[in-house]
Amino acid sequence: MPRALVIEDDPDLNEVLVYNLSLDGYDVDSARTGQDGLRLARANTPDVVLLDVMLPDKRGTEVCREIRSDATLSAVPVVFLTGRDEEIDRVVGFELGADDYVTKPFSMRELLLRLRALLRRVKSTPGAATTYRAGRLKLDTEEHRAWIDDEEIPLTALEFRLLVALWERGGRVLSRDMLLDSVWGGESMASSRTVDAHVKRLRDKLGPLRDFVETVRGAGYRFADRTESAAQ
């Protein structure tokens, strides 16, 4: 049974979310402040977090940042719940590592469908399980883990899928639309700027190997020349 964590300060919406998620087969924890939500997340690692952007003690963006910086929680999918629908707000959310963005008021049925789709995406990686190597970089698609030398890179599930999607296509350029289709699918509010935000986060985490992900101006992205790479 998947575990969901609801962090929403509106008592009525919190109760409705807990009720409907429970009916849909989730084991649900809930909190009405960011601090309580982080405490619950660390005590019982959830499979997905539904996070209100406006909380009484701290902004949801700060809660998301703390989740992403916690080694035990960094890969947990985060879905923002917000009354703001401006593109810049969505981009900021995705830059902070959110996996989806749902605008209030929303259809509960649609939310549940999008959560199912999100969990399917983050639990699957294209292609057969294998290990890839390119110089100092190693990926294990069965365990969904990546390393530079012997140090593991704390990638979210979508960041890992993005890296694998680029890697498996070698030096071929993937447009933003192609990446949206293969990595995000058609169920989220992700846009081309979402891709750019995740590429930026991926490069930041790759650190000294950030140039492995190349921008092809006006076309999209590709993985750098992999003359030393191999699949096992």
ZADO-1210 file (C-alpha; in nm, 4 decimals, padded with zeros to 6 digits):
<atoms>
<atom x="00.0000" y="00.0000" z="00.0000" code="MET" pos="1"/>
<atom x="00.1568" y="00.3343" z="-00.1016" code="PRO" pos="2"/>
<atom x="00.2010" y="00.5932" z="00.1719" code="ARG" pos="3"/>
<atom x="00.0952" y="00.9529" z="00.1072" code="ALA" pos="4"/>
<atom x="00.1769" y="01.2545" z="00.3207" code="LEU" pos="5"/>
<atom x="-00.0634" y="01.5497" z="00.3033" code="VAL" pos="6"/>
<atom x="00.0734" y="01.8859" z="00.4230" code="ILE" pos="7"/>
<atom x="-00.2210" y="02.1251" z="00.3956" code="GLU" pos="8"/>
<atom x="-00.3263" y="02.3872" z="00.6513" code="ASP" pos="9"/>
<atom x="-00.6909" y="02.4178" z="00.5419" code="ASP" pos="10"/>
<atom x="-00.8661" y="02.1713" z="00.7784" code="PRO" pos="11"/>
<atom x="-01.1539" y="02.0967" z="00.5400" code="ASP" pos="12"/>
<atom x="-00.9303" y="02.0321" z="00.2386" code="LEU" pos="13"/>
<atom x="-00.6890" y="01.8325" z="00.4523" code="ASN" pos="14"/>
<atom x="-00.9734" y="01.6092" z="00.5680" code="GLU" pos="15"/>
<atom x="-01.1102" y="01.5665" z="00.2148" code="VAL" pos="16"/>
<atom x="-00.7666" y="01.4718" z="00.0823" code="LEU" pos="17"/>
<atom x="-00.7055" y="01.2194" z="00.3602" code="VAL" pos="18"/>
<atom x="-01.0496" y="01.0646" z="00.3083" code="TYR" pos="19"/>
<atom x="-01.0196" y="01.0296" z="-00.0698" code="ASN" pos="20"/>
<atom x="-00.6607" y="00.9090" z="-00.0640" code="LEU" pos="21"/>
<atom x="-00.7545" y="00.6460" z="00.1935" code="SER" pos="22"/>
<atom x="-01.0440" y="00.5300" z="-00.0254" code="LEU" pos="23"/>
<atom x="-00.8018" y="00.5063" z="-00.3176" code="ASP" pos="24"/>
<atom x="-00.5781" y="00.2664" z="-00.1275" code="GLY" pos="25"/>
<atom x="-00.3201" y="00.4956" z="00.0317" code="TYR" pos="26"/>
<atom x="-00.1899" y="00.4803" z="00.3843" code="ASP" pos="27"/>
<atom x="-00.2138" y="00.8512" z="00.4708" code="VAL" pos="28"/>
<atom x="-00.0330" y="01.0772" z="00.7166" code="ASP" pos="29"/>
<atom x="-00.1363" y="01.4411" z="00.7402" code="SER" pos="30"/>
<atom x="-00.0064" y="01.7658" z="00.8861" code="ALA" pos="31"/>
<atom x="-00.1189" y="02.1272" z="00.8852" code="ARG" pos="32"/>
<atom x="00.2208" y="02.2920" z="00.9252" code="THR" pos="33"/>
<atom x="00.5453" y="02.2538" z="00.7371" code="GLY" pos="34"/>
<atom x="00.7402" y="02.1557" z="01.0475" code="GLN" pos="35"/>
<atom x="00.4936" y="01.8811" z="01.1414" code="ASP" pos="36"/>
<atom x="00.4972" y="01.7600" z="00.7812" code="GLY" pos="37"/>
<atom x="00.8764" y="01.7318" z="00.7800" code="LEU" pos="38"/>
<atom x="00.8665" y="01.5472" z="01.1125" code="ARG" pos="39"/>
<atom x="00.6156" y="01.2944" z="00.9743" code="LEU" pos="40"/>
<atom x="00.8129" y="01.2548" z="00.6511" code="ALA" pos="41"/>
<atom x="01.1293" y="01.1719" z="00.8445" code="ARG" pos="42"/>
<atom x="00.9467" y="00.9321" z="01.0763" code="ALA" pos="43"/>
<atom x="00.7599" y="00.7442" z="00.7983" code="ASN" pos="44"/>
<atom x="00.9115" y="00.7944" z="00.4548" code="THR" pos="45"/>
<atom x="00.6183" y="00.8540" z="00.2176" code="PRO" pos="46"/>
<atom x="00.5851" y="00.7425" z="-00.1440" code="ASP" pos="47"/>
<atom x="00.4443" y="01.0843" z="-00.2380" code="VAL" pos="48"/>
<atom x="00.3971" y="01.4223" z="-00.0673" code="VAL" pos="49"/>
<atom x="00.1044" y="01.6557" z="-00.1396" code="LEU" pos="50"/>
<atom x="00.2310" y="01.9956" z="-00.0310" code="LEU" pos="51"/>
<atom x="00.0428" y="02.3215" z="00.0057" code="ASP" pos="52"/>
<atom x="00.2501" y="02.6210" z="-00.1035" code="VAL" pos="53"/>
<atom x="00.1113" y="02.8573" z="00.1623" code="MET" pos="54"/>
<atom x="00.1545" y="02.7176" z="00.5139" code="LEU" pos="55"/>
<atom x="00.1262" y="02.9022" z="00.8466" code="PRO" pos="56"/>
<atom x="00.4835" y="02.8474" z="00.9665" code="ASP" pos="57"/>
<atom x="00.6905" y="02.8272" z="00.6460" code="LYS" pos="58"/>
<atom x="00.6350" y="02.8300" z="00.2724" code="ARG" pos="59"/>
<atom x="00.5832" y="02.5021" z="00.0948" code="GLY" pos="60"/>
<atom x="00.8789" y="02.5894" z="-00.1271" code="THR" pos="61"/>
<atom x="01.1031" y="02.5842" z="00.1811" code="GLU" pos="62"/>
<atom x="00.9542" y="02.2497" z="00.2895" code="VAL" pos="63"/>
<atom x="01.0269" y="02.1122" z="-00.0590" code="CYS" pos="64"/>
<atom x="01.3831" y="02.2421" z="-00.0393" code="ARG" pos="65"/>
<atom x="01.4343" y="02.0636" z="00.2937" code="GLU" pos="66"/>
<atom x="01.2895" y="01.7411" z="00.1535" code="ILE" pos="67"/>
<atom x="01.5245" y="01.7567" z="-00.1431" code="ARG" pos="68"/>
<atom x="01.8264" y="01.8189" z="00.0835" code="SER" pos="69"/>
<atom x="01.7468" y="01.5215" z="00.3088" code="ASP" pos="70"/>
<atom x="01.9280" y="01.2106" z="00.1844" code="ALA" pos="71"/>
<atom x="01.6475" y="00.9771" z="00.2952" code="THR" pos="72"/>
<atom x="01.3732" y="01.1873" z="00.1331" code="LEU" pos="73"/>
<atom x="01.5403" y="01.3418" z="-00.1713" code="SER" pos="74"/>
<atom x="01.3833" y="01.0998" z="-00.4210" code="ALA" pos="75"/>
<atom x="01.0273" y="01.1222" z="-00.2813" code="VAL" pos="76"/>
<atom x="00.7868" y="01.2765" z="-00.5391" code="PRO" pos="77"/>
<atom x="00.6417" y="01.6124" z="-00.4321" code="VAL" pos="78"/>
<atom x="00.3170" y="01.7535" z="-00.5725" code="VAL" pos="79"/>
<atom x="00.2491" y="02.1209" z="-00.5004" code="PHE" pos="80"/>
<atom x="-00.1088" y="02.2257" z="-00.4200" code="LEU" pos="81"/>
<atom x="-00.1604" y="02.5974" z="-00.4803" code="THR" pos="82"/>
<atom x="-00.4099" y="02.8658" z="-00.5697" code="GLY" pos="83"/>
<atom x="-00.1552" y="03.0372" z="-00.7946" code="ARG" pos="84"/>
<atom x="-00.1603" y="02.9422" z="-01.1625" code="ASP" pos="85"/>
<atom x="00.0999" y="03.1738" z="-01.3150" code="GLU" pos="86"/>
<atom x="00.3631" y="02.9981" z="-01.5252" code="GLU" pos="87"/>
<atom x="00.6447" y="03.1584" z="-01.3264" code="ILE" pos="88"/>
<atom x="00.5068" y="03.0016" z="-01.0067" code="ASP" pos="89"/>
<atom x="00.5036" y="02.6578" z="-01.1686" code="ARG" pos="90"/>
<atom x="00.8575" y="02.7058" z="-01.2993" code="VAL" pos="91"/>
<atom x="00.9836" y="02.8066" z="-00.9553" code="VAL" pos="92"/>
<atom x="00.8160" y="02.4984" z="-00.8091" code="GLY" pos="93"/>
<atom x="00.9750" y="02.2693" z="-01.0651" code="PHE" pos="94"/>
<atom x="01.3141" y="02.4371" z="-01.0152" code="GLU" pos="95"/>
<atom x="01.2904" y="02.3479" z="-00.6473" code="LEU" pos="96"/>
<atom x="01.2330" y="01.9850" z="-00.7393" code="GLY" pos="97"/>
<atom x="00.8542" y="01.9491" z="-00.7453" code="ALA" pos="98"/>
<atom x="00.7298" y="01.6632" z="-00.9625" code="ASP" pos="99"/>
<atom x="00.3854" y="01.8040" z="-01.0372" code="ASP" pos="100"/>
<atom x="00.1799" y="02.1165" z="-00.9706" code="TYR" pos="101"/>
<atom x="-00.1960" y="02.1134" z="-00.9059" code="VAL" pos="102"/>
<atom x="-00.3965" y="02.4357" z="-00.8987" code="THR" pos="103"/>
<atom x="-00.6856" y="02.4831" z="-00.6551" code="LYS" pos="104"/>
<atom x="-00.9735" y="02.4227" z="-00.6901" code="PRO" pos="105"/>
<atom x="-00.9094" y="02.0840" z="-00.8472" code="PHE" pos="106"/>
<atom x="-01.1051" y="01.7723" z="-00.9279" code="SER" pos="107"/>
<atom x="-01.0318" y="01.4996" z="-00.6742" code="MET" pos="108"/>
<atom x="-01.0702" y="01.2361" z="-00.9443" code="ARG" pos="109"/>
<atom x="-00.8152" y="01.4148" z="-01.1631" code="GLU" pos="110"/>
<atom x="-00.5747" y="01.4494" z="-00.8701" code="LEU" pos="111"/>
<atom x="-00.5953" y="01.0776" z="-00.7923" code="LEU" pos="112"/>
<atom x="-00.5375" y="00.9877" z="-01.1572" code="LEU" pos="113"/>
<atom x="-00.2367" y="01.2165" z="-01.1736" code="ARG" pos="114"/>
<atom x="-00.0925" y="01.0675" z="-00.8561" code="LEU" pos="115"/>
<atom x="-00.1260" y="00.7166" z="-01.0012" code="ARG" pos="116"/>
<atom x="00.0442" y="00.8297" z="-01.3208" code="ALA" pos="117"/>
<atom x="00.3221" y="01.0007" z="-01.1246" code="LEU" pos="118"/>
<atom x="00.3905" y="00.6918" z="-00.9140" code="LEU" pos="119"/>
<atom x="00.3980" y="00.4770" z="-01.2280" code="ARG" pos="120"/>
<atom x="00.6518" y="00.7112" z="-01.3869" code="ARG" pos="121"/>
<atom x="00.8862" y="00.7337" z="-01.0915" code="VAL" pos="122"/>
<atom x="00.8846" y="00.3564" z="-01.0386" code="LYS" pos="123"/>
<atom x="00.9721" y="00.2732" z="-01.3983" code="SER" pos="124"/>
<atom x="01.2758" y="00.3477" z="-01.6089" code="THR" pos="125"/>
<atom x="01.2832" y="00.3037" z="-01.9896" code="PRO" pos="126"/>
<atom x="01.4746" y="00.0067" z="-02.1189" code="GLY" pos="127"/>
<atom x="01.5971" y="-00.3111" z="-01.9545" code="ALA" pos="128"/>
<atom x="01.7769" y="-00.3021" z="-01.6215" code="ALA" pos="129"/>
<atom x="02.1440" y="-00.2371" z="-01.6853" code="THR" pos="130"/>
<atom x="02.4511" y="-00.0512" z="-01.5660" code="THR" pos="131"/>
<atom x="02.5963" y="00.2330" z="-01.7684" code="TYR" pos="132"/>
<atom x="02.9414" y="00.3857" z="-01.7305" code="ARG" pos="133"/>
<atom x="03.0938" y="00.6974" z="-01.8842" code="ALA" pos="134"/>
<atom x="03.4285" y="00.7809" z="-01.7327" code="GLY" pos="135"/>
<atom x="03.3598" y="00.8758" z="-01.3697" code="ARG" pos="136"/>
<atom x="02.9813" y="00.8471" z="-01.4046" code="LEU" pos="137"/>
<atom x="02.7878" y="00.5256" z="-01.3383" code="LYS" pos="138"/>
<atom x="02.4133" y="00.4550" z="-01.3545" code="LEU" pos="139"/>
<atom x="02.2217" y="00.1509" z="-01.2333" code="ASP" pos="140"/>
<atom x="01.8741" y="00.1516" z="-01.3887" code="THR" pos="141"/>
<atom x="01.7526" y="-00.1409" z="-01.1779" code="GLU" pos="142"/>
<atom x="01.8301" y="00.0322" z="-00.8483" code="GLU" pos="143"/>
<atom x="01.7634" y="00.3837" z="-00.9865" code="HIS" pos="144"/>
<atom x="02.0994" y="00.5081" z="-00.8550" code="ARG" pos="145"/>
<atom x="02.3841" y="00.7148" z="-00.9946" code="ALA" pos="146"/>
<atom x="02.7420" y="00.7719" z="-00.8796" code="TRP" pos="147"/>
<atom x="03.0368" y="00.9955" z="-00.9624" code="ILE" pos="148"/>
<atom x="03.3399" y="00.7856" z="-00.8742" code="ASP" pos="149"/>
<atom x="03.2189" y="00.6158" z="-00.5530" code="ASP" pos="150"/>
<atom x="02.9965" y="00.8997" z="-00.4322" code="GLU" pos="151"/>
<atom x="02.6236" y="00.8599" z="-00.4930" code="GLU" pos="152"/>
<atom x="02.4369" y="01.1505" z="-00.6550" code="ILE" pos="153"/>
<atom x="02.1054" y="01.2298" z="-00.4769" code="PRO" pos="154"/>
<atom x="01.8807" y="01.2385" z="-00.7854" code="LEU" pos="155"/>
<atom x="01.5028" y="01.2527" z="-00.7690" code="THR" pos="156"/>
<atom x="01.3152" y="00.9880" z="-00.9649" code="ALA" pos="157"/>
<atom x="01.2374" y="01.2307" z="-01.2487" code="LEU" pos="158"/>
<atom x="01.5944" y="01.3625" z="-01.2598" code="GLU" pos="159"/>
<atom x="01.7148" y="01.0032" z="-01.2899" code="PHE" pos="160"/>
<atom x="01.4679" y="00.9306" z="-01.5696" code="ARG" pos="161"/>
<atom x="01.5779" y="01.2456" z="-01.7498" code="LEU" pos="162"/>
<atom x="01.9438" y="01.1432" z="-01.7307" code="LEU" pos="163"/>
<atom x="01.8657" y="00.7898" z="-01.8494" code="VAL" pos="164"/>
<atom x="01.6511" y="00.9202" z="-02.1372" code="ALA" pos="165"/>
<atom x="01.9381" y="01.1388" z="-02.2593" code="LEU" pos="166"/>
<atom x="02.2006" y="00.8696" z="-02.2015" code="TRP" pos="167"/>
<atom x="02.0160" y="00.5898" z="-02.3805" code="GLU" pos="168"/>
<atom x="01.9886" y="00.8012" z="-02.6941" code="ARG" pos="169"/>
<atom x="02.3606" y="00.8656" z="-02.7063" code="GLY" pos="170"/>
<atom x="02.4558" y="01.1747" z="-02.9011" code="GLY" pos="171"/>
<atom x="02.1099" y="01.2227" z="-03.0544" code="ARG" pos="172"/>
<atom x="01.9335" y="01.5464" z="-02.9745" code="VAL" pos="173"/>
<atom x="01.6065" y="01.5224" z="-02.7825" code="LEU" pos="174"/>
<atom x="01.3705" y="01.8165" z="-02.8115" code="SER" pos="175"/>
<atom x="01.1928" y="01.9462" z="-02.5039" code="ARG" pos="176"/>
<atom x="00.8660" y="01.7998" z="-02.6353" code="ASP" pos="177"/>
<atom x="01.0290" y="01.4593" z="-02.6760" code="MET" pos="178"/>
<atom x="01.1613" y="01.4749" z="-02.3206" code="LEU" pos="179"/>
<atom x="00.8227" y="01.5824" z="-02.1878" code="LEU" pos="180"/>
<atom x="00.6654" y="01.2813" z="-02.3557" code="ASP" pos="181"/>
<atom x="00.9242" y="01.0223" z="-02.2508" code="SER" pos="182"/>
<atom x="01.0010" y="01.1469" z="-01.8984" code="VAL" pos="183"/>
<atom x="00.6852" y="01.3223" z="-01.7772" code="TRP" pos="184"/>
<atom x="00.4181" y="01.1627" z="-01.9935" code="GLY" pos="185"/>
<atom x="00.1018" y="01.3573" z="-02.0715" code="GLY" pos="186"/>
<atom x="-00.0564" y="01.3757" z="-01.7268" code="GLU" pos="187"/>
<atom x="00.1263" y="01.6675" z="-01.5615" code="SER" pos="188"/>
<atom x="00.1273" y="02.0437" z="-01.6104" code="MET" pos="189"/>
<atom x="00.4922" y="02.0273" z="-01.7123" code="ALA" pos="190"/>
<atom x="00.6057" y="02.2562" z="-01.9943" code="SER" pos="191"/>
<atom x="00.9231" y="02.3196" z="-02.1907" code="SER" pos="192"/>
<atom x="01.0394" y="02.5443" z="-01.9067" code="ARG" pos="193"/>
<atom x="00.9897" y="02.2500" z="-01.6722" code="THR" pos="194"/>
<atom x="01.2440" y="02.0556" z="-01.8777" code="VAL" pos="195"/>
<atom x="01.4888" y="02.3460" z="-01.8593" code="ASP" pos="196"/>
<atom x="01.4446" y="02.3686" z="-01.4813" code="ALA" pos="197"/>
<atom x="01.5107" y="01.9956" z="-01.4337" code="HIS" pos="198"/>
<atom x="01.8120" y="02.0030" z="-01.6676" code="VAL" pos="199"/>
<atom x="01.9558" y="02.2871" z="-01.4583" code="LYS" pos="200"/>
<atom x="01.9040" y="02.0884" z="-01.1373" code="ARG" pos="201"/>
<atom x="02.0518" y="01.7766" z="-01.2978" code="LEU" pos="202"/>
<atom x="02.3615" y="01.9686" z="-01.4122" code="ARG" pos="203"/>
<atom x="02.4041" y="02.1187" z="-01.0656" code="ASP" pos="204"/>
<atom x="02.4014" y="01.7707" z="-00.9131" code="LYS" pos="205"/>
<atom x="02.6418" y="01.6344" z="-01.1739" code="LEU" pos="206"/>
<atom x="02.8871" y="01.9038" z="-01.0654" code="GLY" pos="207"/>
<atom x="03.2216" y="01.8404" z="-01.2391" code="PRO" pos="208"/>
<atom x="03.0431" y="01.6278" z="-01.5011" code="LEU" pos="209"/>
<atom x="02.7717" y="01.8869" z="-01.5773" code="ARG" pos="210"/>
<atom x="02.8975" y="01.9184" z="-01.9359" code="ASP" pos="211"/>
<atom x="02.7802" y="01.5620" z="-02.0023" code="PHE" pos="212"/>
<atom x="02.4364" y="01.7188" z="-02.0609" code="VAL" pos="213"/>
<atom x="02.4723" y="01.9506" z="-02.3593" code="GLU" pos="214"/>
<atom x="02.2349" y="02.2180" z="-02.4841" code="THR" pos="215"/>
<atom x="02.1797" y="02.2262" z="-02.8594" code="VAL" pos="216"/>
<atom x="02.0557" y="02.5768" z="-02.9208" code="ARG" pos="217"/>
<atom x="01.7105" y="02.5859" z="-03.0762" code="GLY" pos="218"/>
<atom x="01.6811" y="02.2061" z="-03.0734" code="ALA" pos="219"/>
<atom x="01.6985" y="02.0589" z="-02.7221" code="GLY" pos="220"/>
<atom x="01.9466" y="01.8529" z="-02.5226" code="TYR" pos="221"/>
<atom x="02.1771" y="01.5561" z="-02.5732" code="ARG" pos="222"/>
<atom x="02.4218" y="01.3495" z="-02.3755" code="PHE" pos="223"/>
<atom x="02.7861" y="01.4316" z="-02.4462" code="ALA" pos="224"/>
<atom x="03.0059" y="01.2060" z="-02.6612" code="ASP" pos="225"/>
<atom x="03.0387" y="00.8761" z="-02.4737" code="ARG" pos="226"/>
<atom x="03.3536" y="00.7255" z="-02.6217" code="THR" pos="227"/>
<atom x="03.4381" y="00.5759" z="-02.2810" code="GLU" pos="228"/>
<atom x="03.0857" y="00.4599" z="-02.1947" code="SER" pos="229"/>
<atom x="02.9519" y="00.1076" z="-02.1873" code="ALA" pos="230"/>
<atom x="02.6385" y="-00.0831" z="-02.0943" code="ALA" pos="231"/>
<atom x="02.6718" y="-00.4000" z="-01.8886" code="GLN" pos="232"/>
</atoms>
